Amino acid sequence: MITENYSSDAPVSTEDEDIFSRWKFSERVAQVIANRRDPSSIVIGLYGRWGDGKTSVLNFIEQSLNTNDDVICIKFNPWRFGTEDQLLMGFFNQIADSLDAKLETREDKLKDIGNKILKPVSSAAGMGVVGDIVSSYISMPDINVFKSRTEQLLEKSQKRVLVLIDDVDRLDKTEIHALFRLVKLTADFKYTSYILAFDKDIVASSLQDRYSTSQGNSGEAFLEKIIQVPLHLPYIDKQTLRSFCFQGVDTALELAGIQLIEEQAQEFARNFVSAFDSCITTPRKAKLYGNILMFSLPILKGEVNPVDLMLIEGVRAFYPSLYETIRDNEKLFSGILSTSSGSSHDADKDIIKTLIDNALRTTTSSNKEDLKDLLKNLFPKLQAVYGRMHYAGDSHKIWTDNQRICSKNYFSRYFGYSVSPSDVSDVAVTQLLQNINNWDEPYSYQTNPLKDFITPKNAEKLIQKLRSQIDWNSENHKPLIFSIAQVGDIIPDNRTFISFNPLVQSVVLIADMIINTGKDKQINIAKLTLDNAPTLEYQIELFRWLYHSENENPKPNCFSLEERKELGEYLGEKIFPKIETIDITSKNPDLVSRVFWILSEYVDKNRLNGYIKSLVSSDPSTVYRILNDYVPTFTSLTNGITSKEGFDEAAYKSLSKVIDVSILFESIEQNHPDLIVKLNEYPILKSRDEDRELIIPQQFVWWYREEIIRNQYNNLKYQKFEFVSASTNHIVSLINNIEQP
């Protein structure tokens, strides 16, 4: 059934299949031919454009005459013959066959045998010239003999023969000329009628070259001499063609298993009628569009927005040049156009306008505007190109969630009919999410549905798609939370200053799901999530996003200060056993500052200082690694390269809040006294290639001394204040004593 539906050239044959009300017309033509009393031949021209249904009408005519024994229908196919003689002989033989007769006689066959035998024999004997003469002498009868025999057969049968010749306009010029010579040659056959189906303009143009005159319309003039009854196919009104086209759309949707909601159906119909209605001029074009959808809709089901797909496929079917322009310029059509003005901004506008105008240069002006309206619906960026409407950056998330063609995440799917290797199938994610939701406790890593699906390459896209498919009205996110946490070591942490990297995206998603859980379950699920996280890095990152910055004014669904403290203590007690057997500054140097903060804030600062003392005493270079992690990291906005600068005062203050910095100073003083003795001014990193392991500790010592000096100054100032206050009190006391009587 699907194969039949795919045929764009599937003519019909019976009255039941007539959906364009052409059976009555065909039946009338058949009756005129069958009831004709004049024995002379008649040539009827059936005019219609390609795909307009000429073949179906010929089938209807033949079907109408099936029960009439006095009329014989012959479908003559001129495509089968190479030369003009072969064309004529094929035509004569087909008429003879239809009359149950033969044109060739026994003598003809004997001559043919002699021709095949004598010529090779004579040539082999060196008598080529003699052989040619002999074979010519006994050759088959010429064309005129067979024409005469065919006329005799027709006279004898007294039956009307209707010759149906289709697809005349698909022949090349030479073949068209030969066919019309055949019709002209046999036009005096009695009891014979011809119906030639073709596009009049195409055939007239072909004949024009052969029979040109100064008047310029010789092609049509020649047709008028041959065609005695010109008939045009009955007109199909626009509403009927549109309904036929939409039937094909419905069939394609049904085969793909896609059901549009009422809003989607109205959106499609509105845009289709506006942009493509004028293109549906023949049944074939209407059928062609449905066939295209039967191909693309099943392939991309669940992977793209179905309405956008049907509309862009309409562009492909009816405006191929525009389709190619869009396909080849993703950056110009997808996303949003910046609201900032400037030369590059205006240049993009001009480029887009030029591309669209070039693609539509052969389109009528009214239809151009309709197509531009369609493009503005498909690609909202064009609202800013042809008007002043701009979209905010968060629009892209909405388009992505709705799988729109204007989304940079989905654009390529509409043109590649597949999900690229760097992308993740929405259908697969839907199935994955279903498997995760059906994942049973105790949520073992070995049975985790996500572990065999996620890769470092697809992690970012996968996390984004999981977020878009989550039912946020539900509070039961525990299976998904644990499944993501367990694969935390697979998710890459390629963070930059301007990048929201996959690892961060995953912990933010987990944090949002925990916060979305019932208030009475939040803290317990958060602890279990920390238990499921495979790495210290993932645990700390998750805690950071659960912590939130509004310490004093948490949101209603967020953790309270007491809950944060409880969670921090829980994580800290998990951290200490992990780091006390390793050197955290060597094993995870990027985690040093975050680990120190959690242990100092929530567990035991003295225990942390003891750990640090053991590290620096066993390896003095630990001091540099600790200091270096507190140095800010900067990312270049031009090339994305990250770098660290110097150990500034802000870094010193952050460090001194969580540990006893004298431990580091004493280690430097003991192991590198020269760095302290020679320190007369603040050391500056003159280049990134300079020895950071010497400069960074010196910078630390500088700020350490500055703090000591500042503290000493503040102590002296306080002592002076106490002295002044005491003196003042003494004088007041003396005055009071003097004033007493």
N, C-alpha and C positions, 0 to 999 in steps of 0.2 A: 504494500500500500504506500509506503514511504517513497519507494522508487517511482511509482506512478505520480505521486504528488510533486516530485522534483522536476518532472518534465515540463519545460517552458514551451515546448512545441507538441502539445498533446491534443490534436484535433479530436472533436467528438463526432459521433455518427448517427445517433438516434434522437428521436424527438424528445425523449425523457431527459436527455443531456443538454437540451437547448436552453440556455439561461439568458440569451440575448435576443430572444423572439425573432429568430431567423428561419425557423422551420417553415412557416407559412410562405415566406418569400421563396425559399428553395423549392417548396412543393409546387408553387405556381410556375416557376421556371420549368420544372420537370413536366408539368401538365401541358404547357405550351409546346414543348418538344414532342411529347408523346402523341398529342392530338393534331399535330401539323399534317395537313393533307398535301401540301406542295412537296413533291419528291426531291426538289433541289436542295442542295446543302445550305446550311446556315452557320455563320460563325458568330459566337457570342463572346464578348469580352467581359470578364468579371473583375472589376477594378477595386483595389483596396491596398492599403499600406501593408508593409511587412508586419506580421503579427496581428492583423486585423480580423482574422478568422476565415480567410478565403478557403482554406482546405476543409474546414468544417462544413461550409456551405456546399462545397463539391460533394462531400460525403452525404449530406442531407439529400441532395439531388439524386445521387445514386441510390440511396436508401428508398426514396420515394418511388423509384422505377423498378425496384426489385420484384414486385408482383406483376409487372407488366411484361408479358411474354413477347410483345411486339417490339420492344426496345431492348437493345443490347448496349450496356455501358462498358466502355473501354477506358482504363486509366493508362494513358501513354506517358512514359517517362523518358524525355529526351536526353537525360543525363547518361543513359546507358550506352550511347553510341558515339564513336570517335569521329567518323567522317560523315559527310553529307549523304553519300550513297548508302552507308550503313544505317543512317537515320531513316531514309526512305524505305529501305528494305525491311527494317525493323517495324516500321509503321504498317506497311502492307501485310507483313506476316501476322502482326497482332490482330488486324481486322479479319484475316482469313481464319486464324485460330478461333476467334470469337464466333465465327460462322461455321465452325467444325469442318473447315475445308483446308486444302493445301494449295499453295501457289506453284510449287515446283512439280514438274512432271517427271516421269521415269526417264525420258530422254535428257532432261536437264541434269539428272543425277549421273547418267552415263557420260555425258560430256564433261561433267565435273571430275569424274574418275579418270577419264582420258587426260584431262588437263593436268591432274596431279601426278600421273604416271609417265606420260610421254615426254614432258619437259625435262625431268631429271635424267631420263634415259638418253635423250638426244644431247643434252649438255655433257653427260659423261662420255659420249662417243665423239666429242669434239665437234658436234653439229649444233652449236647454240643458236645460230641464225635460223637454221632449218626448224629447230624445235620451237622457237618463238612463233614462226609462221604457222606451224601445225596447231599449236595451242590457241593461237588467235582465231584460227579457222573454226575450231570446235568449242569456243568459249561459251559461257552461260549467256542467257538472254539479257538484254540491257534493261534499264530501269523502266522504260516506257512499256515494255512487254508485261512486266509485273504490275504496273499501274493499270494496264488494260485488263489483265486478269482479275485484279481487285474490283474494278468496276463491274465486271461481269458477275462476280460473286454477289455483289450488292444488289444488282438487278434481279438476279435469280432468287435471292432470299426474301426480297420484299420486306425486310425488317429494317427498322430504323436503328442506326448505329450512332450512339452518342460518345464522342471522344472527349475525355476530360484531361486537360493538360495543365498541371499545377507548377508553381515555382518558376514560371517563365522568366521572372525578373532576377532569378539567381543564376541564370546562365551567363556565360561571358558574351561579349559582343558578337563574336563569330558564330556561336551556337544560337543566339537569338536570331541572327540573320538567316541561318540555315532552317530554323524552325518555321519562320514566317514564309520562307520559300516553299517549304513542304505544304503549309496550309494553302498557299496560293496555287501550288501545283495540283492539289487535290480538292480544290474548292468546287469543282464541277462534279464531284462524286454525288450520285443520287442517294437519297435516304440517309444522308450523313449530316450530323450536327457536331459542332465543335464548341466547347467552352474553354477558353484560355483564361487562367487566373493569374493576374500580375499587378504590380504597381505601375500605373500608367506613366507616371513621370520618368521612372527608371528606364522602362522599355522604349519610350519615345526618345529619350536621350541617346540610347544605344543606336536606334535607327537613324537618328539625326546625322550621325557621322557617315553613314552609308548612303543616305539619300538626301544629302544636303542641297539646299537651293538658296537662292538669293533672298527668299522670303523669310528664312530662318525658322520655320515651323514644319520642316519636311518630315520630321519624325512623326508628329501627330497626324500630318496629312496622309502619310503612308498607313498609319493605323486605321484611319477612317476608311481607306480603301479596302482593308482586310476585314475589320470588325464591322459586322452588319448591325449587331445589337449590343451597344455598350451599356452595361449594367454596373452600378456602384453598389457596394455592400450597404445594407440598411444601416443607418446611423445608430450608434449606441449612445444614449444620453449619459452625461457625466455622473449622475447619481448611480446609475446601474454599474458603470465601470468602477466607481469608488466602492460600491458594495461588494463587487467581485474581488477587488483588491483586498478589502478588509476580511473577506472570507479566508483568503490565503494567509493573512496575518493571524487570524484566529486559529487556523489549522496549525501554523508554525508554533504558536504559543502552546497549543494543546499537546503537540508532539514533544515539545520541550518540557512539558509539565510546569509551565509558568502561568500563574493567574494574577492578572493585574487588579489592583484595587480600583475603585471607581475614580479616584482622583488621578491615578496614573493613566487610566484609559482616556479620560478627558484631556489630559495634557498631551498625550500622544496624538489623539484625533485632531486637536486644535492646531498643533504644530505641523502635522502631516498635511492637512488640507491647505494650510496657508502656504507651505513651501513646495509641496510635491503634487498637488492636485492637477496642475496644468500639465504635468509630465505623464499622467496616466491617460494616454491617448488611444491605446489599443489593449485588447485582452492579453496579448503577449507581455506587454510592459507591466500590466497589473499582476500577471502570473509570475513574472520575473522577480518582482519585489518579494512576493511570498516565498519563492524558492530560496532567495538569499537568506531570508530570516530562518528558514528551515535548516540551513547550514549553520548559521552563527549562533542562534539562540541556544540550542542544546549544548554546544561546545563551551559557551561562556555562562551557562546557567549558574547563578549563585556567585559569579565572579565579578560581574559588572551590573550597573543599573540597567534594567531591561528597556526602559523607555529611551534612555540615551543611546543604547545600542541600536534600537530599531530606527531611531532618527539618523544616526550617523551612517547606518547602512542604506538609508534612503539617499543620503548625499552620495554615497559610493555608487548606487545604481543609476541615479539620474544626473549627477554632476561630478563625474569622475575626476575632472581637473581640480575642482575645489577640494575633493576628498584627499587627493594626493598632496595638495598644498598644506592642508591641516596635518596630515600624517607626518610630513617631513619637517614640521616646525613646532615641535612640542613646546619648547620654551616660550614661544610667542603666544601660544593659545591657552596653555594650562596656567593654573595659579592665579595670582592677582597682579594688578598693575599698581605700582607705587603711587601714592598721592603726591609725592614730591615732584616739583617741576624741575626741568633741566634738559640739557641737550640729549642725553641718552634716553630719557623718558619720552621726549617728543619724537626721537628717532625711531623708537620701537613702534609708536603709534603710526608713523608714516610707513614703516615697513609692512605692518599688518594690513593697512588700508591698500597699499600697492599690491600685495600678494592676493588679497581677496578680489580686487578689481580685475587683475590679470586673469584670475581663474574664472571670472564671470563675464569676461568681455563679450562673449557671444550670447549672453542672456538678456532678455528684455528688461527694460528699466524697472517696470512694476514688479517683476519677479525677483529682481536683485534685492529690492527692499524687503520682500518677504523672506528671502534667504538670509539676509543680514539679521532680521529679527530672530530667525531660528538659531543662527550662530550665537547671538547674544544670550539666548536661553541656554544653549549648550556650554558656552564659554563666557561666563560673567565678566571676565577681563575685558571683553569687547564693549561692555557698557561704558567703560572709561575711554575706549578708543573712539566710539561714535557719540559719546555724550559726556556727562560729568559725574556719573555714578561710580563710586569706588567702594570696594569691599574691604572689610577689616581682615587682619591676619588670621583671626579665629574662624573665618569662613572656610578656610582650607580644611579644617577638622570636620566641619559639617559636610563638606563635599566628599571627603574621604569616608566618613561614616556611611554616606549614602552611595558610595561606589561610583561617583559621578565621573564623567569623562574629563572634566576640567581639573580633577585632582591629579597632581603629579604622580601619585601612587598608583593611579589606575589608567592613565592616558594610554600607555603602550598596549594594554590588554585589548583595547578596542580595535587595534590595528594588527596585532600579532595573533589574535585568536588563541591565546595561550597565556599561561602564567610563567614569567621568565624565571630562570634558575635562581636569581637573586631575590625573588619575591616569594610570597607564601600564599597558597591557595586559600581563599575564603571558605570554600566548601570543606577543605581538609581541616581548617581551623574549627569550623562548626562541629565536625565529627570528633575532633580532638577534645573540644570543650565538653561534648556529651560524654565521652569516655572518662574524662577527669571527674565530671559530676557523678558518674557511676562508680568511681574508684572507692573501694571499701577500706575501712580501717583494718590494720594499724597504719595505713599509708606507707607501706614499705617502698624504699627507693627502687627495688628490683621490679616492682609492679607499677611504678609511676609511668603513666601513658606519655608524659612529656619528655622523658629522658631519651627516647629513641627518635624523637621528632625535632627537638631543638638542636641547633648548631650555632657556632659563633657567627656564621654567615647570615643565618636567617633570624637570629635572636631579636634584633630590633624590630623588624617587621612583624614578627610573631607576637611580641609583647603588645605592640600597638593594636593588632587585630584582636587579640584576646580582650583588651580593654574595651574595644568597640562592641564586642558581642556579649559582654557581661550583663546579666539582668540585675541592675542596681536596685530594683525594687525588692530583691531578695536579700536576706541577711546570711544565707548559708553559703559562704565563700570558702569555707575551711579546706575542701579538697584542692581547689585551685591555688590557694595561698601556699599550702604545703608542697604542692607539685612544683611551683615556681621556685620556692626557697631551696628545695633539694637540688636543683640544677644550677644554683647560683655560681658554681665554679666554671660552668660552661659559658655563661653570659659574659661577653667581653666588657672591659672597663676602659675603653679608649676615650677617656674624658679629656675635654679641652675647655678653655674659658667660655666658648660660645656653643659648646655641644652638650646636649642633653643625652648622654651616652646610654647604651642599652642596659647596663647594670643599674644605673640610677633610675631609668624608666621602670625597670622591674620592681625595685624596692618601693618606688612611689606607688605603683599599682598595688603591691601587697599592703602598704600602709593605708591606702584608700579603702581597700576591702576590709581591713581590720577595723578601721574607724566606722565603716558602714555596718559592721556587725553589732548585734545587740549590746548595750552598755554593760550588761552583767557578764558578757563573755569576752570582752575585748582584751583584758589584761591576761587572761589565761591563754587565749589564742596567740597573743603576742609572744608570750614565753615559749609556747610550743613551736612557734615559727622560728625563734632564735635557736631552739634545739635542732630544728630541721636544716638550718642553714649550714652548708658544708665548710665554709671558710670564715675566719675571723673578720676578714674584710667585709664580707656580706652581712655578718651580724652587726658590725658597727655602722655600716651604711643604713641598714634597716632601722636601727635605733635612732640614728640621726633624723630620719624622716618621720619617725613616730613621735619624736621629742617636740617638734614644732618650735617656732621662735617666740610665740606669744606666751611667755612663761606665766605671766601674772593673769592674763585674760584668755584662757584657752577657749576654743570654740565649744559649743554645747556637746558635740559628739567626740571631742578629742579627750586625751588623757588629762586628768587633773594633775596638779603638782605632786600630790602624794603618790598617784599611780606612776608618774614618770620616775619618781625616786625609787619606787618598788622595782620597776623594770630596769632602771640603771643598776641597782644593787644586784639584781638577778644576772644581768649581763656581766657585770664586773666580777662576780664570783665565778663565772665561766671563763673569764679572760685570764685571771691570775694563774690558775693551774696550767694554762697553755703557754704563757710567756715565761714562767719561772724556770722552765727547763731549756729555754732557748734565748738567744739574743734577738729581741724584737727589732733592734735597730739594723741588724743585718738581714734578718729573715723577712721582715715587712717594714722597710724604712719609711714608706709613705703612710703608715698607720700610727707612727710614734706619737704624734701630737694628739690624735683622737683617742688612742689607748690611754695616754697619760691623763687626759681630761676626765674620761669615764672613771678610772681608778681613783683619781684624786677627789672627784666630786661625789662619788657614790659609795666607794668602798673604804679605803684606808690610805691616807696620804703618807703616813709614816712607813707603811709596808711598801708603798711605791718608791719612796726615797731609799729604802733599804735595797730594793731591787736594782735601782739605778747605781747605787754605790758598788754593788757587786759587779755590775757590768763595766763601769769605768776603771775599777781596780784591776780587772782581768784583761781589759783591752782599752787603753787610753784613747784610741781612735773612735771609741763609742761617743765621746763628747762631740766630735764634729758631726757625726750622723744625727745625733739628737738635735743639735743646733740647725743643721741644714734642713730638717723637716719643718722647722718653724719659719724658715725663710719663705716669703710669699713666692708663688709661681705666677709668671706672667705669660700671656699668649698673644702673639702678634696677630692683629686683625687682618694684616695683609697676606701673610703666608701661613698662619696657623701654627708656627713654631713656638714651643714653650721654652721658657728659660727662668732661672732663678737669679735674683739680684743679691743684695746684701742683707745682713742680719741687722734690721733697724730697731728702733726703740719699741715699736708696736710688737715686734716679734719677741723682744725681751720681756715685755710686760705679760704677754700671753704665756710664756714659759714660766715666769716667776710666780704666776698665780697657781700653778699646779704642782710644782716641785720646789725643793730647796736648791736654789741655783748655786749655793756655795759649794755643793758637791762637785759641780762642773768646774767652778773657779779653782778649787783646791787641786783638782786633777791637772788642770792646765798649769797651775803654779808649780806643781811637783814635777810634771813631765816635760813642760816647755817653759821654763822660767824666762828664757830669752824673749818670748813673745810679750811678757809683761814688763820686763825691765826697759825695753826699747820703745815702749808705747808712750810717746809724748803727744801725739795728736790722733784724732779719729782716723782709723785706716779706711781707705776707700778702694773698692775694686775698680781698677782702671780698665780692665777688660775681662770678658768672660773666660778667657783662657788663662788668667792669672791663677796662682795657686790658692784655690778657695780653702783648702784644708788649713792654711795658715792665717788667711785674712779673716775668715768667718769667726774663728775662736778669738782673734784679737778684737773684733767688733763687739763680741759678747763681753769680753773683759772690760772694754771701754764703758759699756752701759752698766755693767756691774759696779764699776768704780763710781760712775755717775750717781748711781742709786745710793751708794755708801756715803758719798759726799753730801748728797741731798738729805739723807737721813741725819747725818751729823749736823748739818746746818739747821735742820728742823729741830733737833734736840737742843742745840745752843739757843735757838730762838725761843724755844719753850721755856728753857731754864731762865733766860733773861726776862721773859714775861712773868715768871713766878717771882723773880727778885723784885721787879718793879711793882708787882701787885702787893708784895709783903711790905715794901717801903711805904707805899701809899696808905695801907691800912694802919701802919704805925703812926704816921703823921695825923691821920684823922682821929686816932685815939687820943693823941696829945691835945689836939684842939678841943676835943670834947671834954677833957679833964679841966682845961683852962676855963672853959665857959661855965663849969659847975660852980655854984656859990660856996 
